[in-house]
Amino acid sequence: MTALDVAVVVIHHRRFPAVLETLHDIVAAQVPTSRLVVVDNSENEETATALEASAEGWHVVTVSNKGYGAAANTGVQHVADSDLVLVLTHEVRIDAASVAALIRTIAEDPSVAAAGPGLVVTDRNAVWSRGGALSRHLLLPRQIRSEQVGLPRVNDVDWLDGACVAYRTSDLLVAPFREDFFLYFEETELHTRLRRAGRRVVTVGDATAYQSSAGMPAYLGCRNYIVFLAAHGSRPALLVGPWIFLVRAMVASLAARRWGEILAAPRGLVAGYRSLRTRTAARPTAMSDTRGPRP
């Protein structure tokens, strides 16, 4: 694939044995098993034992469940001597050509800090994400779902879904994922940091990964959007944006007939604002404006 040392971190939570399909995809992409790490935060002894017993040369690291960011950071620490790292969640399926395209995109352009594929719904073969955009003033997130033919091979976006993203390992060591989100928005926050340091976040047109998604839970969405705004938004945005996000979350839950989510959304809003009152929102670690080593 490339002369650079490539590692892969797979974040796993209670999806055994299906996660083995993801791991076998990575092995088929010719990533050495010694550079493949599974971070299991299932908090289940039987699952951890089964993962260890099923390992085919890859490493299994068992941790408590402190969320996506904490698991990703742990995995990256275990491959700290690599040049590039592909971070995947446990249900992603990806072929060798797509893995190679992601790695090649970063290897060939030092300005690219993060590269992701088009994400396709497994059971419907429909694109559900080609990265995302943030609105100019309120930083409201919007997924890009274009299925048009002839997309550019590399397309700049504001953020990528954390299901499948390739990075320079050095970037994640200098400025790791924030762990206070637990789930959702941690990749949006990191990618915003990268872009503000002058780096590029891109989708790769000839890379595709398959993953089913039930969407963002309303509680975590409303809470974490406020935490995100506290780090990157303006004071007016922090006053106005969460209420718009709340309405959108409740309308989406109503349309999907997820009645419990309708009630959970306001609780998430309260939790987000409360987190700002009880502590100063953690400011992100500064990113340098270096472009990384040239391949």
C-alpha angles and dihedrals in degrees: 000000000000141000089244121097106256124195131182129212118197116194110211131192119171099317102118129172093014090064088068089072089059091048093049089052089058093048089050087054087063096248105151111250088230087066095049118095127184114201107200117196096165091118088217121123095205091052092048091050092048092050091051092048092049096048113124098195098311124114123252118204117189118206138163115266105266094146140263098306095051092048092048092048091051092050093049091052088058091055097036092134093059124101098219133018131198112208116203136174120230101261100049119117118197135165129230095254092055093048089051092049092053093048093045091052092058095037093054098045120045090194090067112089100170132022128185138178131236106274116224127195105248099221099038103035089226126135111248099172141020092170124284147265133225122218113248102246108016097034090226108173123236126181119228110228103173114155096179119138118244100035114169113268090240121029124182115231136172095240144354130222110257093231092093125004133148119214143173103262092221091061092056091047093052096042112013129189115290108246101203093084092065091193132008129018095037091103091044090053093048094047091049088054091050094050093047088056089058097261128130129244111197146174118224114225096207095050122085132178128185122225137148116227130193091192132245117314109246095232095054092040094055094042097046096044087062091049089050093049091049088061102039111011135081125256092254089051090052090053098045109024099065092057091053090047089050093054092048092049093050093047091049091049091049092050090050091044091236094149096177090055091058090062093039094058097069090045089055090051091052091047091051095051090042090055089058092052096047097047141007107263108252111255114224122257108262118254120219118230094241117132096216128243119318114241 
